[in-house]
């Protein structure tokens, strides 16, 4: 078990990368819900500044640091998948009900 999780998000076309520490809203046996803000560049506080829509790949890494944004300094990868971002960019939440797909309600 880890105390914190780092998420790397990469746009599939531009290859722009974003890194953030995940902030859990719900963490149960059935699902994990996190909040990601998309209106500020502050990865330590679960916020990234997204300026493009489209498909993104994501990786989640387990770690025991609340401030590390470098995947090479984590314990290791725990999940990966794809995110589809459409519409305007506002603070929102996504719920991961499937281990391979993240649904983003933007």
N, C-alpha and C positions, 0 to 999 in steps of 0.2 A: 504494500500500500504506500502511496505517495502523499505528501502533504500538499503538493501543488502540481499543476499541469501546464505545460507550454504548448501553444498551438501555433503552427506555421501554416499560413494560407498563401497559395501561389496561383495567380491568374494563368489560365491555360494558354492564352494568346500572347499577352505582353510579358509574361514570366515575372511580373512584379511580385515581390514577396513581402508579407506582413507577419509580424510575430507578436503574440500577446499571451499573458497569463490568464487562464480561464477563471471566471468567477462563477461558482456553482449556485444556482437558484434551488435546484432539487437534485438530490443524489440518492437514488434508491436501487433496489435490486432490479426493477423493471426498466428504468430509464434514468438518464442524466440530463438535466436542463441547465443551460448556462446562458448568461447574458453577455452580449457583445455589443459595444457601442461602436458606431461607424462614422462618428463625426469629429474625432480628435486623434492625434497621433500620440497615444499614451499606452503602450502595450503592457506596462506593469499594472495598469488599472483596467484591464480588459477592454481597451479602446484602440481602434485602428482608424485611420483616415482613408476610407475607400473613395475612389474617384471614378471607378469604372464598373460596369455591370458585366455579367457573363458567367462562365463556369470557372470555378476555382478548385484546385486540389487542396486537401488539407492533411496535416499530420499532427497527431497529439503525442506529446512526450511526457512521461512521468518524471517528476523531479521533486526535490525537497528544498527548493529555493523559491522565495516569493518575488524575486527580482531578475532572475536569469532569463535572458531572451535568446540564448545561443543553444541550438539543439545539440551541438557537440559536447556541451557541459551538462547534459541530462543523464538520467539513469538509462533511458531507452524509449523507443517508440512503443506506444500502447494501442494506437488506432490510426487508420487513414481512410480517406474517402473523398467525396466530391460535394461541393456546395454550388448551387445555382443562385445567383444574385440578380434580381430584376427590380426595376422601379427606382423610386427615390431612396436616398440614403438617410435613414433615421435610426435612432437607438431602438433596437428590437431584440427579440429573443428567438432562438431556434430550439427545437426539441429533437433529440436523437433517439428515435424509436427503433432504428435498424442499425446494426453495426457497420453497414457499408454506405449509408446515405445520410447526409445531414440536410434537413429541411430548413430553409431560411425564409422567414416571413417578412420581407422588406418592404 
